[in-house]
Amino acid sequence: MRKALITGIISTGLLVGSAAPGVAATHYRTRQQYVRHKRHMKTAKRIGIGAAGGAAIGALAGGGKGAGIGALAGAGAGALYDRHEKHHGHY
């Protein structure tokens, strides 16, 4: 049951994630707005990937409570990595 639930959640996420780029067609007035948005989205992506990875590892190690702790730790690690990359000029 648990395995089927996790498989369903991951499948839905992949399906929605593949459809999102077609929906998110935005237009910017200036290049600065475009660059600012792109940097912001890169930050959100790095933190989100860190949180998802931490939650997955935490769930495997400690169940539901471990998933929450892992998500927080992963989000923190993603934020630190984003700051490190921005410091070195990799927006």
N, C-alpha and C positions, 0 to 999 in steps of 0.2 A: 504494500500500500504506500509506504513512504517513498520507495523508489519510483513508483508510478507518478506520485505527486511532484517530486523533484523533476522528473522527466517532462511532465506537462508544463511546469513553470518555465523551465529552460526553453522548451519548444515555443511557447507563447512569446517569450522574450526575444527569441531569434526572429520570429515572424514579424513582430511589431517593429523590431529594430531594422529590419530590411525594408519595411514600408515607410519608415519615418523620413528618409532623405527626400522622397518625392513630395511629401506634404510640406516640408519646411523650406519652401521657396521664398526667401526674403530678399528685398532690394534695399540697398543702402544709398544714402545721398552722397556720401564722400568716401574716399578710400580709408580715411582714419576710422570711420565707423565700422567699416568692414574688418580692418585689422584688429580693432578693439574687441569686436565680437568673436573673431577667430581665436584670439588669445584667451578670452574668457571661456570659450567652449573647450579649448585644449586643457585648461585648468580643471574644468568640471569633469572632463573625460578621465584625466589622470587620477583625480580623487575618487571618482566612481569606480574605476577599475580596481583601485587599491581596496576600497570598501568591499566590493564584491568578492575579490580574492580572499580577503581576510575573513569574510563571513563564511565562505565555502570551507576554508581550512578550519575555522573555529567550529563549524557545524560537524565536521568529520571528527574533530578531537573531543568536543564537549557538548554536543547537542545544541539545544536552543539557546541556552545562556552563553555557551561558547561562541555561537554564531554572532550574537550581539557584541560581545567583547571583541571578537575578531574583526567585525565590521568597523568598530571604533578605532581599533589599532591600524587596520588597513587604510582607513580614511586619513588618519594622522600621518601614516607613512607616505601616502599619495600626496598630501599637502607638502610634506617636507621635500619630496622628490620634485614637485612642481617648482617650489621655491629655489631649489638647487639648479634646476634647468634654466629658470629665468635669470638667475644670477650669472650664469655662464653664457647668456645671450641666446639660448635656444627657446624661443617663445613658443 
